[in-house]
Amino acid sequence: MNYNTELKRLVLPEYGRNIHNMVDHCISIPDRNERQRCANTIINTMGNLFPHLRDISDFKHILWDHLAIMSDFKLDINYPYEVIQKENLYSKPPRIHYNNSRFFYRHYGKIIEQMIHKANDLEKGEEKDYLITLLANQMKKFYLLWNKESVEDNKIFLDLEELSEGQIKLKDGSVKLMESREILARNNTNNNSANNTNKKNHSRKNR
C-alpha cells in the first residue's frame, strides 16, 4: 500500500492526484494529435471541478496556465492561449516605492502641507487670502481631532508660518477661525452618527 506521503508531490493540490496522473499520461502520449485531444479532455475535466468559477473572466485561460504548470511545462501541444512561462512563474512583482517624505506635523497630514506650498505660489490677493483662511480653519479642525481639547488660534498661525517656511504670517485676530467648541461639537455629532450607524448595521447582521 502506498501512502500519499510516499507519492509524488502535487504541484496544484486543489486538482487532486487523478488530474495530475492524467497530465503525466498526456505527456507520455507520442502522437501529437492524440496528445492534443487528451489535453482538451483534461481541461474540460478541470473546469467541471469548479463550475462556480466559469463566469470568471479568463477562466479557460487560467485552466491552460494550470495545465502547463502541472506538466512542468513539458506538455508539447498547441495551447489556445499564451500560457505563463516557467521563468515568470516565481518572479517577484516590482517593488512599490512608498512616499517616505518627512512630515512636520503628522496630525495635519501631507495634503495640508502641499496646499500650503500651493498658497505660497499664489500672488497676493483675495484668492490667496481665502485659501489661507480655509487652510487655517482645516488645520484647526485636524488639530482638535488629534488633541480633542482646545487650541489657541495663535498656535495654528505659528504652525502655518512654519509650514509655509515663513511666507504666510498671520497675527492673532487678523483672521477669524471657527471656535474650538463649535468644531468639537461637530466632531462629537459626527462620531455619534457613525456609532449609531455601526450599531444599526451590526444589529441587522445579527438578525
N, C-alpha and C positions, 0 to 999 in steps of 0.2 A: 504493500500500500504506500502510495506517495503522498506526503503531506505538502500543503501549499507552501510551507517554508522551504521545502526542498526543490520546488519548481522554479521555472524561470520567472524573474521579477516582471510584473505587469507595468508597462510604460504608462498606460492610461487605465487605472483600475476601475474607473466608472463603467467601462465597456465589458468588463468581465473576461475570464480566461477563454471562453469559447470564441469570442470575436478575435482575440489575439491569436488563437490557434488557426482561425480561418485566414487571417492575414499571413501567417507563416506559410500556410499551404499555398496561398495565392502567389507568394514569392517564388515558390518551388515549381510552379507550372511552366514548362518550357515553351509552350505555344503562346505567342503574344496575344492573339485574338481571344483565346480561351482565358488567358490571364486578365484581359480587359473585362470580359463578361463576369468573371469571378469578382473583380474589384467592384463592379456596379452592383452585384448582389450583396456584397458586404456593406456598401454604402446604404442600400435600402434597409438592410437589417439594423444597421446602426441608427438610422432615422426612426425605425419602429420602436427602438428602446426609449426614445424621448419625444413622443408625439406632441407633447405640450409645447415644445420649442420650435415647431415647424413654422410658426408665424414670424419668428425672429428673422430679421434681415440677414442675408448671407449665411443662413443655416446650413445649406448644402456646401457652401464654400468651407465652412468650419469643419464639416464632416470629412471632406477631402484632405484638409490640413491634418486632421487627426489620423486619417489612414496613412498618410505619408510618415507621420511621426511614429506610429505603431510599427511600421515596416522598417524603421531606422533609415528611411529614405532609400531603401534598396528595391522598392517596387517599380519595375520598369513598365510603365503604362502611359497612355495618353490622358493626362489629367485635364478635366474640363475647365479648371481654374489654374491660375498661377499660385501654386502652394508655397507655403513658408519654406525657406531654405534652412538647412541644418545649421549653418554658421550663424543664422539670425535667431535661432530658437532660444538661446540662453543669453542673448545680448542684452545689456542693460539700457534702459531708456536714458536719454540725455539728462544730465543733471539740471535741476531747476535752480536758477540763481535768485535767491531771496534778497530783498532790499534791506540791507543791514545798516542803512544810514542812521546816524546818531539822532536821537530825539533830545531836544532841550527839556521839554516838559511832556511826559507821556500822556497826561490827562487831557491835554489839548489835541493831541493827535497830529499826524503828519500833514493831513489836508489843510488844517488851520495854518500851519507853518508855510505851506505852499501858497495859500491865499494871501498871506501877509506879504510874501515876496512879490506876488502879483500887484498888490496895492502899492508897494514901493515903486513899481514901474509906471504907475499912472501919473498923469500930470495933475497938478493941483486944481481942484475944482469940486463941484457938487458930487460928481460920480465917485471921486476918491473919498470924500468925506462920508458919503453914505455907506460905502463899502467898509470903511474903518469902523463906523458905528455898528454895523452888522457884525463885524468880526469881534469887536469888543464885547458885545452882548452874548455872542455864541461862546466866547471864551469864559464868560462868567457862568453860563449855563453848564459848560463842561466842568468847570472848577467845582461847582456846587454838587454836581453828580459824583465827583470824586471825593470831595470833602464833606458834603452833606450837613454843613453847619451854617457858616456865613463867611462872607468875604467882602472886604472893602473895595470900592471901585478903584482906589489908588493902586492896589495890588495888581489888578487887571491891567491898568495903564502901564505900570512898571514892567510887567511881563511882556506886554505888547511892544514896548520900546526895546526890550532886549531881543525879542524875536525878530524885530524889524531892523536890527543892527543899528539902532539909534535914529532911524529915519522917521519913525512915527512917534511923536511925543505929545501925549495928552495930559492936560493938567486936571486935577480933581475939580469937578464941577463944569469943565468945558464940554463934556459930553454926558448926557443923561442916560444911564443904563437902567435896565429893569431892576426893581427892588429884589433883594435876596429872598424875602418872604414870599413874593409872588412866584419866583422861579421854583422855590422849594414846594410850594403848594401845588403847582402844576406837575412837578415830578411825583409827588405823592399821589395825585389823582391818576396819573398815567400808570404808576405802579399798581394801584388798587384795581384799575381797569384790567390790566394784564393778569393780575392774580385771579380776578373773578372769571376771566375768560378761560384761564387754565383749569380752574375748578370745574367749570361747566363742561369743558372738553373731557376732563377726567371722569366726571360723573356719567357722561354719555357712553364712554368706553366700557364702564363697569356695569352698564345695564344689561 
